[in-house]
Amino acid sequence: MKHSEEAHDNNQVNYDSPEKKVQNTHSVELWREYFSERFETFEKRKLQSVSFRDLADGKDTSYTFVHIYRDYYPALLNAGQFFDEDIAMLYKYHVQIETLIRLFAFEAQYGVVSYMQGNFDSTVEKLSDQIYVTLKQIKSEKLLDENKKLIEESLRNFQSLYEIPPKWGYLLFYLFQISWSLLYKEKSWIEKYENQLLEEKKAGKSTQMLQLALVHFAFARKDDTNAFERLGENEKKVEMVHYLVWMKLLVDKQEWDRLLTWLLYLKPNFLEGVNSYYYHSDAREFFHEYLNYFWKYAQHTGDEDQYEEMLIEFLPITFYEYGEYLMVIGEHERWVELQVIMGYSPELIQRKDLKEVLSFQKETVLPIYHQTIDRLINERTRKSYQSAIKHLKTLRTIYFDLGEEERFSMYIDRIAAVYGRLRAFQEELRKGKFIS
């Protein structure tokens, strides 16, 4: 392999086929040469019968961005054959970067018609997710130990991602986060690039990407205090997606103490944005991902106090999760209190949960029925009275099962007296045979 790389440097290698350039070849330069050659052939074939106007108008379907993902991308993947599985994964990573760049180049040159924009965006997102999966599969420590020069070359090639259009800036930083955390994690490289950025900042350069990169390098050094300081200095609001990526990386590395530090740091941000939860789907998605990381922390550490405290602070939007948590730990009385506080009637409660509490602690559910019956009576409609009677029948069964017939009779006497002036309700009580 070393011989083939040296021969390439001296321009002395003749390949039987273009694919030979990437088969068991430890050279990102050769991989990229092959990518370009393959794309030139691919695009030429696709454009042979397409006019530029039709392509720009999206009227011709013989060549669209979809073909780049479905034809060009798999062809590159299939060409790479390596004895070393980690190098095969590294090759796959570069194929994915290449495909992203080609997709963005297509968008810039020909545009994407409006009805296909959602498809284009989802293709980009799908490919980005695949890059994360690929990086997780690479044994980076082993690869760095055995092929450090190749990883250095890979890092230099990573700079080509800066060609990504500004509107995809969040995606660029996402790729920066996962690549520097899962692949380019050599300590000396982190320090070198961080120092370069600090010099640029000192010289007056100030971009969002530079500031975020400095935050990430502090994160990579496990200096979370410094990372938070740099986040505080950031002039623009950092997108929530980037915070969630940092936490995802900590979960994958099982760095639970650090994860809690980031979860607690982020809590005020989410508390401030509680109102947007009900109006923006992104806010709901981000919050529930945050909630999921908190649950994973509690599961793996056994520290449930922090998790429960967070659930309480974020009520009512965490009502379902908090109720589920109380059921899991068997706190049935507190579960009932939660239903009562939220004003939930039996119809709105999951049947399996209500059934479980009834099987363990019948008496604890009484407040749910009392509150619901009072609310229905106070709605003062014939229909609400009839619903109240149905709940009274269930309540009677519960009291009788508990051996508290007299207590139930006293309860009926009380509500009959309190609502004595409501003739329709009194009629329904008689129909239900609660009073004579």
One Martini backbone bead per residue (centre of mass of N, CA, C, O) as a GRO file, in nm:
protein
  436
    1MET     BB    1   0.058   0.062  -0.021
    2LYS     BB    2   0.294   0.250   0.000
    3HIS     BB    3   0.381   0.214  -0.293
    4SER     BB    4   0.125   0.334  -0.428
    5GLU     BB    5   0.156   0.618  -0.305
    6GLU     BB    6   0.436   0.684  -0.422
    7ALA     BB    7   0.359   0.643  -0.717
    8HIS     BB    8   0.152   0.866  -0.725
    9ASP     BB    9   0.344   1.100  -0.659
   10ASN     BB   10   0.509   1.012  -0.944
   11ASN     BB   11   0.306   0.942  -1.174
   12GLN     BB   12   0.318   0.587  -1.217
   13VAL     BB   13   0.015   0.509  -1.220
   14ASN     BB   14  -0.182   0.245  -1.365
   15TYR     BB   15  -0.521   0.190  -1.410
   16ASP     BB   16  -0.753  -0.040  -1.510
   17SER     BB   17  -0.954   0.128  -1.328
   18PRO     BB   18  -1.102   0.371  -1.151
   19GLU     BB   19  -1.160   0.190  -0.892
   20LYS     BB   20  -0.857   0.131  -0.813
   21LYS     BB   21  -0.812   0.401  -0.655
   22VAL     BB   22  -1.012   0.280  -0.399
   23GLN     BB   23  -0.869   0.001  -0.364
   24ASN     BB   24  -0.684  -0.016  -0.096
   25THR     BB   25  -0.653   0.304  -0.062
   26HIS     BB   26  -0.451   0.544   0.134
   27SER     BB   27  -0.620   0.809  -0.021
   28VAL     BB   28  -0.796   1.096  -0.042
   29GLU     BB   29  -0.702   1.204  -0.312
   30LEU     BB   30  -0.790   0.956  -0.480
   31TRP     BB   31  -1.082   0.958  -0.403
   32ARG     BB   32  -1.145   1.243  -0.522
   33GLU     BB   33  -1.069   1.182  -0.808
   34TYR     BB   34  -1.284   0.967  -0.846
   35PHE     BB   35  -1.532   1.135  -0.784
   36SER     BB   36  -1.494   1.334  -1.023
   37GLU     BB   37  -1.494   1.131  -1.252
   38ARG     BB   38  -1.770   1.006  -1.188
   39PHE     BB   39  -1.936   1.269  -1.209
   40GLU     BB   40  -1.876   1.348  -1.497
   41THR     BB   41  -2.006   1.094  -1.619
   42PHE     BB   42  -2.283   1.112  -1.485
   43GLU     BB   43  -2.368   1.401  -1.584
   44LYS     BB   44  -2.331   1.363  -1.885
   45ARG     BB   45  -2.546   1.142  -1.912
   46LYS     BB   46  -2.788   1.312  -1.794
   47LEU     BB   47  -2.750   1.575  -2.004
   48GLN     BB   48  -2.787   1.483  -2.303
   49SER     BB   49  -3.136   1.526  -2.293
   50VAL     BB   50  -3.102   1.817  -2.147
   51SER     BB   51  -3.218   2.117  -2.088
   52PHE     BB   52  -3.160   2.387  -1.901
   53ARG     BB   53  -3.450   2.490  -1.875
   54ASP     BB   54  -3.578   2.224  -1.778
   55LEU     BB   55  -3.398   2.193  -1.534
   56ALA     BB   56  -3.464   2.467  -1.393
   57ASP     BB   57  -3.791   2.401  -1.409
   58GLY     BB   58  -3.839   2.084  -1.352
   59LYS     BB   59  -3.941   1.915  -1.625
   60ASP     BB   60  -3.698   1.720  -1.600
   61THR     BB   61  -3.639   1.373  -1.472
   62SER     BB   62  -3.344   1.269  -1.569
   63TYR     BB   63  -3.230   1.520  -1.377
   64THR     BB   64  -3.170   1.515  -1.031
   65PHE     BB   65  -3.088   1.512  -0.704
   66VAL     BB   66  -3.187   1.221  -0.666
   67HIS     BB   67  -2.961   1.088  -0.845
   68ILE     BB   68  -2.728   1.148  -0.659
   69TYR     BB   69  -2.837   0.967  -0.422
   70ARG     BB   70  -2.928   0.697  -0.598
   71ASP     BB   71  -2.659   0.673  -0.792
   72TYR     BB   72  -2.387   0.807  -0.715
   73TYR     BB   73  -2.356   0.723  -0.418
   74PRO     BB   74  -2.365   0.406  -0.448
   75ALA     BB   75  -2.128   0.386  -0.648
   76LEU     BB   76  -1.911   0.479  -0.449
   77LEU     BB   77  -1.956   0.268  -0.231
   78ASN     BB   78  -1.906   0.012  -0.417
   79ALA     BB   79  -1.600   0.082  -0.494
   80GLY     BB   80  -1.523   0.039  -0.195
   81GLN     BB   81  -1.239  -0.174  -0.108
   82PHE     BB   82  -1.146  -0.316   0.216
   83PHE     BB   83  -0.968  -0.474   0.464
   84ASP     BB   84  -1.020  -0.226   0.639
   85GLU     BB   85  -1.294  -0.125   0.814
   86ASP     BB   86  -1.215   0.169   0.900
   87ILE     BB   87  -1.138   0.267   0.616
   88ALA     BB   88  -1.412   0.209   0.495
   89MET     BB   89  -1.557   0.419   0.677
   90LEU     BB   90  -1.392   0.662   0.587
   91TYR     BB   91  -1.474   0.648   0.295
   92LYS     BB   92  -1.777   0.679   0.346
   93TYR     BB   93  -1.757   0.960   0.472
   94HIS     BB   94  -1.645   1.096   0.206
   95VAL     BB   95  -1.883   1.024   0.031
   96GLN     BB   96  -2.091   1.188   0.196
   97ILE     BB   97  -1.961   1.460   0.161
   98GLU     BB   98  -1.963   1.462  -0.146
   99THR     BB   99  -2.272   1.443  -0.177
  100LEU     BB  100  -2.344   1.703  -0.035
  101ILE     BB  101  -2.188   1.894  -0.224
  102ARG     BB  102  -2.344   1.809  -0.483
  103LEU     BB  103  -2.622   1.896  -0.389
  104PHE     BB  104  -2.551   2.199  -0.347
  105ALA     BB  105  -2.453   2.248  -0.636
  106PHE     BB  106  -2.721   2.189  -0.771
  107GLU     BB  107  -2.886   2.407  -0.628
  108ALA     BB  108  -2.708   2.648  -0.727
  109GLN     BB  109  -2.734   2.593  -1.044
  110TYR     BB  110  -3.062   2.488  -1.073
  111GLY     BB  111  -3.223   2.436  -0.847
  112VAL     BB  112  -3.538   2.399  -0.656
  113VAL     BB  113  -3.835   2.316  -0.671
  114SER     BB  114  -4.083   2.372  -0.451
  115TYR     BB  115  -4.211   2.073  -0.451
  116MET     BB  116  -3.894   1.958  -0.380
  117GLN     BB  117  -3.774   2.084  -0.119
  118GLY     BB  118  -3.854   1.876   0.099
  119ASN     BB  119  -3.692   1.645  -0.030
  120PHE     BB  120  -3.417   1.778  -0.019
  121ASP     BB  121  -3.401   1.825   0.288
  122SER     BB  122  -3.438   1.522   0.370
  123THR     BB  123  -3.185   1.421   0.224
  124VAL     BB  124  -2.982   1.583   0.386
  125GLU     BB  125  -3.064   1.477   0.666
  126LYS     BB  126  -3.016   1.178   0.609
  127LEU     BB  127  -2.713   1.205   0.543
  128SER     BB  128  -2.631   1.325   0.818
  129ASP     BB  129  -2.715   1.078   0.984
  130GLN     BB  130  -2.522   0.879   0.838
  131ILE     BB  131  -2.261   1.011   0.930
  132TYR     BB  132  -2.291   0.954   1.228
  133VAL     BB  133  -2.299   0.646   1.205
  134THR     BB  134  -2.023   0.615   1.072
  135LEU     BB  135  -1.849   0.745   1.298
  136LYS     BB  136  -1.934   0.539   1.524
  137GLN     BB  137  -1.794   0.287   1.367
  138ILE     BB  138  -1.529   0.413   1.421
  139LYS     BB  139  -1.203   0.332   1.536
  140SER     BB  140  -1.026   0.599   1.609
  141GLU     BB  141  -0.786   0.511   1.782
  142LYS     BB  142  -0.682   0.295   1.587
  143LEU     BB  143  -0.658   0.476   1.337
  144LEU     BB  144  -0.459   0.680   1.460
  145ASP     BB  145  -0.236   0.471   1.527
  146GLU     BB  146  -0.214   0.343   1.216
  147ASN     BB  147  -0.339   0.628   1.038
  148LYS     BB  148  -0.261   0.936   1.084
  149LYS     BB  149  -0.212   1.060   0.799
  150LEU     BB  150  -0.495   0.997   0.691
  151ILE     BB  151  -0.646   1.176   0.900
  152GLU     BB  152  -0.507   1.437   0.824
  153GLU     BB  153  -0.614   1.435   0.534
  154SER     BB  154  -0.910   1.432   0.617
  155LEU     BB  155  -0.906   1.705   0.764
  156ARG     BB  156  -0.834   1.874   0.517
  157ASN     BB  157  -1.091   1.782   0.355
  158PHE     BB  158  -1.307   1.898   0.550
  159GLN     BB  159  -1.290   2.196   0.441
  160SER     BB  160  -1.496   2.155   0.201
  161LEU     BB  161  -1.753   2.219   0.379
  162TYR     BB  162  -1.729   2.541   0.347
  163GLU     BB  163  -1.916   2.529   0.079
  164ILE     BB  164  -2.154   2.557   0.230
  165PRO     BB  165  -2.423   2.719   0.245
  166PRO     BB  166  -2.536   2.952   0.470
  167LYS     BB  167  -2.828   2.821   0.514
  168TRP     BB  168  -2.643   2.554   0.625
  169GLY     BB  169  -2.488   2.626   0.892
  170TYR     BB  170  -2.599   2.421   1.103
  171LEU     BB  171  -2.483   2.173   0.949
  172LEU     BB  172  -2.188   2.241   0.957
  173PHE     BB  173  -2.165   2.234   1.269
  174TYR     BB  174  -2.261   1.949   1.309
  175LEU     BB  175  -2.021   1.820   1.151
  176PHE     BB  176  -1.810   1.941   1.333
  177GLN     BB  177  -1.891   1.810   1.598
  178ILE     BB  178  -1.879   1.502   1.512
  179SER     BB  179  -1.591   1.497   1.387
  180TRP     BB  180  -1.429   1.613   1.642
  181SER     BB  181  -1.546   1.381   1.840
  182LEU     BB  182  -1.509   1.095   1.654
  183LEU     BB  183  -1.221   1.157   1.487
  184TYR     BB  184  -1.065   1.449   1.553
  185LYS     BB  185  -0.931   1.376   1.878
  186GLU     BB  186  -0.663   1.494   1.881
  187LYS     BB  187  -0.520   1.691   2.106
  188SER     BB  188  -0.318   1.858   1.929
  189TRP     BB  189  -0.532   1.950   1.720
  190ILE     BB  190  -0.719   2.103   1.903
  191GLU     BB  191  -0.510   2.307   2.007
  192LYS     BB  192  -0.421   2.421   1.735
  193TYR     BB  193  -0.701   2.521   1.628
  194GLU     BB  194  -0.775   2.690   1.872
  195ASN     BB  195  -0.537   2.889   1.857
  196GLN     BB  196  -0.603   2.999   1.578
  197LEU     BB  197  -0.881   3.116   1.658
  198LEU     BB  198  -0.779   3.303   1.884
  199GLU     BB  199  -0.607   3.476   1.692
  200GLU     BB  200  -0.839   3.568   1.510
  201LYS     BB  201  -1.001   3.703   1.735
  202LYS     BB  202  -0.774   3.902   1.822
  203ALA     BB  203  -0.774   4.031   1.518
  204GLY     BB  204  -1.120   4.061   1.481
  205LYS     BB  205  -1.252   3.805   1.429
  206SER     BB  206  -1.628   3.752   1.392
  207THR     BB  207  -1.799   3.455   1.395
  208GLN     BB  208  -2.017   3.212   1.453
  209MET     BB  209  -1.833   2.974   1.382
  210LEU     BB  210  -1.593   3.053   1.559
  211GLN     BB  211  -1.743   3.058   1.833
  212LEU     BB  212  -1.848   2.765   1.821
  213ALA     BB  213  -1.575   2.625   1.790
  214LEU     BB  214  -1.467   2.715   2.068
  215VAL     BB  215  -1.678   2.566   2.228
  216HIS     BB  216  -1.610   2.282   2.120
  217PHE     BB  217  -1.314   2.268   2.214
  218ALA     BB  218  -1.388   2.280   2.511
  219PHE     BB  219  -1.559   2.028   2.505
  220ALA     BB  220  -1.329   1.836   2.402
  221ARG     BB  221  -1.155   1.910   2.674
  222LYS     BB  222  -1.368   1.907   2.919
  223ASP     BB  223  -1.437   2.234   2.947
  224ASP     BB  224  -1.733   2.347   3.047
  225THR     BB  225  -1.683   2.622   3.170
  226ASN     BB  226  -1.560   2.744   2.911
  227ALA     BB  227  -1.799   2.687   2.728
  228PHE     BB  228  -2.002   2.868   2.884
  229GLU     BB  229  -1.847   3.129   2.856
  230ARG     BB  230  -1.856   3.133   2.542
  231LEU     BB  231  -2.162   3.131   2.522
  232GLY     BB  232  -2.198   3.407   2.676
  233GLU     BB  233  -2.027   3.569   2.441
  234ASN     BB  234  -2.235   3.523   2.240
  235GLU     BB  235  -2.412   3.726   2.027
  236LYS     BB  236  -2.566   3.489   1.929
  237LYS     BB  237  -2.802   3.266   1.923
  238VAL     BB  238  -2.802   2.943   2.003
  239GLU     BB  239  -2.892   2.665   1.868
  240MET     BB  240  -3.050   2.394   2.003
  241VAL     BB  241  -2.929   2.168   1.826
  242HIS     BB  242  -2.636   2.194   1.941
  243TYR     BB  243  -2.690   2.114   2.231
  244LEU     BB  244  -2.807   1.830   2.161
  245VAL     BB  245  -2.546   1.721   2.040
  246TRP     BB  246  -2.372   1.733   2.291
  247MET     BB  247  -2.556   1.540   2.453
  248LYS     BB  248  -2.541   1.302   2.261
  249LEU     BB  249  -2.236   1.258   2.293
  250LEU     BB  250  -2.246   1.201   2.601
  251VAL     BB  251  -2.423   0.953   2.584
  252ASP     BB  252  -2.239   0.783   2.397
  253LYS     BB  253  -1.996   0.816   2.623
  254GLN     BB  254  -2.112   0.807   2.918
  255GLU     BB  255  -2.112   1.119   3.044
  256TRP     BB  256  -2.306   1.187   3.306
  257ASP     BB  257  -2.200   1.434   3.460
  258ARG     BB  258  -2.186   1.618   3.212
  259LEU     BB  259  -2.477   1.595   3.129
  260LEU     BB  260  -2.597   1.733   3.378
  261THR     BB  261  -2.457   2.002   3.339
  262TRP     BB  262  -2.605   2.062   3.067
  263LEU     BB  263  -2.896   2.032   3.162
  264LEU     BB  264  -2.884   2.261   3.378
  265TYR     BB  265  -2.790   2.486   3.189
  266LEU     BB  266  -3.058   2.460   2.999
  267LYS     BB  267  -3.313   2.498   3.170
  268PRO     BB  268  -3.366   2.810   3.149
  269ASN     BB  269  -3.418   2.810   2.843
  270PHE     BB  270  -3.677   2.635   2.859
  271LEU     BB  271  -3.838   2.805   3.061
  272GLU     BB  272  -3.850   3.059   2.876
  273GLY     BB  273  -3.987   2.866   2.628
  274VAL     BB  274  -4.268   2.747   2.712
  275ASN     BB  275  -4.475   2.911   2.535
  276SER     BB  276  -4.367   2.791   2.253
  277TYR     BB  277  -4.461   2.495   2.274
  278TYR     BB  278  -4.768   2.546   2.161
  279TYR     BB  279  -4.663   2.691   1.864
  280HIS     BB  280  -4.394   2.504   1.818
  281SER     BB  281  -4.264   2.217   1.694
  282ASP     BB  282  -3.963   2.254   1.757
  283ALA     BB  283  -3.993   2.304   2.061
  284ARG     BB  284  -4.113   2.027   2.121
  285GLU     BB  285  -3.887   1.852   2.007
  286PHE     BB  286  -3.655   1.963   2.184
  287PHE     BB  287  -3.777   1.909   2.462
  288HIS     BB  288  -3.811   1.594   2.431
  289GLU     BB  289  -3.512   1.544   2.396
  290TYR     BB  290  -3.423   1.660   2.664
  291LEU     BB  291  -3.599   1.469   2.834
  292ASN     BB  292  -3.461   1.207   2.736
  293TYR     BB  293  -3.179   1.272   2.857
  294PHE     BB  294  -3.275   1.285   3.149
  295TRP     BB  295  -3.376   0.992   3.162
  296LYS     BB  296  -3.105   0.858   3.094
  297TYR     BB  297  -2.961   0.963   3.338
  298ALA     BB  298  -3.146   0.830   3.553
  299GLN     BB  299  -3.114   0.535   3.459
  300HIS     BB  300  -2.782   0.520   3.479
  301THR     BB  301  -2.760   0.656   3.791
  302GLY     BB  302  -3.030   0.684   3.988
  303ASP     BB  303  -3.086   1.001   3.961
  304GLU     BB  304  -3.420   1.105   4.015
  305ASP     BB  305  -3.443   1.389   4.143
  306GLN     BB  306  -3.370   1.569   3.901
  307TYR     BB  307  -3.594   1.467   3.717
  308GLU     BB  308  -3.839   1.536   3.895
  309GLU     BB  309  -3.784   1.835   3.926
  310MET     BB  310  -3.814   1.896   3.625
  311LEU     BB  311  -4.107   1.796   3.588
  312ILE     BB  312  -4.231   2.001   3.785
  313GLU     BB  313  -4.128   2.268   3.652
  314PHE     BB  314  -4.281   2.178   3.358
  315LEU     BB  315  -4.546   2.217   3.438
  316PRO     BB  316  -4.781   2.077   3.218
  317ILE     BB  317  -4.591   1.949   2.982
  318THR     BB  318  -4.510   1.690   3.193
  319PHE     BB  319  -4.755   1.522   3.274
  320TYR     BB  320  -4.718   1.247   3.138
  321GLU     BB  321  -4.427   1.184   3.246
  322TYR     BB  322  -4.493   1.214   3.548
  323GLY     BB  323  -4.712   0.999   3.564
  324GLU     BB  324  -4.533   0.767   3.465
  325TYR     BB  325  -4.320   0.787   3.687
  326LEU     BB  326  -4.510   0.735   3.932
  327MET     BB  327  -4.593   0.454   3.837
  328VAL     BB  328  -4.312   0.319   3.831
  329ILE     BB  329  -4.264   0.392   4.157
  330GLY     BB  330  -4.557   0.363   4.307
  331GLU     BB  331  -4.697   0.666   4.335
  332HIS     BB  332  -5.028   0.682   4.366
  333GLU     BB  333  -5.103   0.931   4.533
  334ARG     BB  334  -4.944   1.135   4.356
  335TRP     BB  335  -5.089   1.067   4.097
  336VAL     BB  336  -5.365   1.165   4.189
  337GLU     BB  337  -5.284   1.454   4.254
  338LEU     BB  338  -5.213   1.523   3.963
  339GLN     BB  339  -5.496   1.482   3.842
  340VAL     BB  340  -5.635   1.692   4.024
  341ILE     BB  341  -5.465   1.943   3.956
  342MET     BB  342  -5.539   1.903   3.636
  343GLY     BB  343  -5.850   1.805   3.615
  344TYR     BB  344  -5.886   1.500   3.570
  345SER     BB  345  -6.081   1.274   3.430
  346PRO     BB  346  -6.138   0.944   3.373
  347GLU     BB  347  -6.153   0.979   3.054
  348LEU     BB  348  -5.842   1.106   3.043
  349ILE     BB  349  -5.742   0.847   3.161
  350GLN     BB  350  -5.563   0.585   3.159
  351ARG     BB  351  -5.694   0.280   3.209
  352LYS     BB  352  -5.446   0.122   3.317
  353ASP     BB  353  -5.383   0.318   3.549
  354LEU     BB  354  -5.650   0.313   3.699
  355LYS     BB  355  -5.652   0.006   3.738
  356GLU     BB  356  -5.393  -0.014   3.906
  357VAL     BB  357  -5.482   0.164   4.145
  358LEU     BB  358  -5.738   0.001   4.216
  359SER     BB  359  -5.574  -0.268   4.281
  360PHE     BB  360  -5.406  -0.126   4.525
  361GLN     BB  361  -5.564   0.183   4.581
  362LYS     BB  362  -5.875   0.271   4.590
  363GLU     BB  363  -5.898   0.527   4.778
  364THR     BB  364  -5.714   0.727   4.608
  365VAL     BB  365  -5.939   0.786   4.369
  366LEU     BB  366  -6.173   0.955   4.494
  367PRO     BB  367  -6.095   1.256   4.419
  368ILE     BB  368  -6.145   1.230   4.116
  369TYR     BB  369  -6.455   1.184   4.137
  370HIS     BB  370  -6.536   1.423   4.309
  371GLN     BB  371  -6.436   1.646   4.119
  372THR     BB  372  -6.592   1.560   3.865
  373ILE     BB  373  -6.877   1.580   3.981
  374ASP     BB  374  -6.870   1.879   4.060
  375ARG     BB  375  -6.813   1.990   3.779
  376LEU     BB  376  -7.064   1.874   3.634
  377ILE     BB  377  -7.279   2.009   3.807
  378ASN     BB  378  -7.167   2.310   3.748
  379GLU     BB  379  -7.258   2.309   3.443
  380ARG     BB  380  -7.576   2.284   3.424
  381THR     BB  381  -7.662   2.016   3.260
  382ARG     BB  382  -7.814   1.740   3.168
  383LYS     BB  383  -7.562   1.595   3.061
  384SER     BB  384  -7.379   1.642   3.313
  385TYR     BB  385  -7.560   1.496   3.512
  386GLN     BB  386  -7.544   1.216   3.375
  387SER     BB  387  -7.238   1.190   3.409
  388ALA     BB  388  -7.236   1.208   3.718
  389ILE     BB  389  -7.400   0.947   3.764
  390LYS     BB  390  -7.195   0.750   3.645
  391HIS     BB  391  -6.975   0.819   3.860
  392LEU     BB  392  -7.147   0.744   4.107
  393LYS     BB  393  -7.162   0.441   4.043
  394THR     BB  394  -6.859   0.391   4.063
  395LEU     BB  395  -6.826   0.503   4.347
  396ARG     BB  396  -7.010   0.300   4.488
  397THR     BB  397  -6.840   0.052   4.427
  398ILE     BB  398  -6.586   0.142   4.576
  399TYR     BB  399  -6.711   0.182   4.857
  400PHE     BB  400  -6.819  -0.109   4.883
  401ASP     BB  401  -6.541  -0.253   4.852
  402LEU     BB  402  -6.443  -0.094   5.123
  403GLY     BB  403  -6.689  -0.086   5.333
  404GLU     BB  404  -6.835   0.233   5.277
  405GLU     BB  405  -7.152   0.283   5.274
  406GLU     BB  406  -7.200   0.515   5.477
  407ARG     BB  407  -7.010   0.720   5.346
  408PHE     BB  408  -7.172   0.735   5.082
  409SER     BB  409  -7.439   0.832   5.198
  410MET     BB  410  -7.322   1.098   5.308
  411TYR     BB  411  -7.237   1.206   5.033
  412ILE     BB  412  -7.519   1.213   4.903
  413ASP     BB  413  -7.651   1.397   5.110
  414ARG     BB  414  -7.471   1.638   5.058
  415ILE     BB  415  -7.519   1.689   4.748
  416ALA     BB  416  -7.828   1.706   4.771
  417ALA     BB  417  -7.817   1.963   4.952
  418VAL     BB  418  -7.629   2.158   4.795
  419TYR     BB  419  -7.817   2.078   4.514
  420GLY     BB  420  -8.134   2.127   4.578
  421ARG     BB  421  -8.211   2.353   4.341
  422LEU     BB  422  -8.147   2.126   4.124
  423ARG     BB  423  -8.386   1.966   3.965
  424ALA     BB  424  -8.248   1.794   3.746
  425PHE     BB  425  -8.050   1.658   3.938
  426GLN     BB  426  -8.261   1.532   4.125
  427GLU     BB  427  -8.382   1.353   3.905
  428GLU     BB  428  -8.121   1.188   3.847
  429LEU     BB  429  -8.095   1.074   4.133
  430ARG     BB  430  -8.361   0.916   4.123
  431LYS     BB  431  -8.302   0.747   3.869
  432GLY     BB  432  -8.036   0.626   4.022
  433LYS     BB  433  -8.120   0.560   4.323
  434PHE     BB  434  -8.005   0.776   4.555
  435ILE     BB  435  -8.294   0.889   4.583
  436SER     BB  436  -8.652   0.939   4.681
   0.00000   0.00000   0.00000
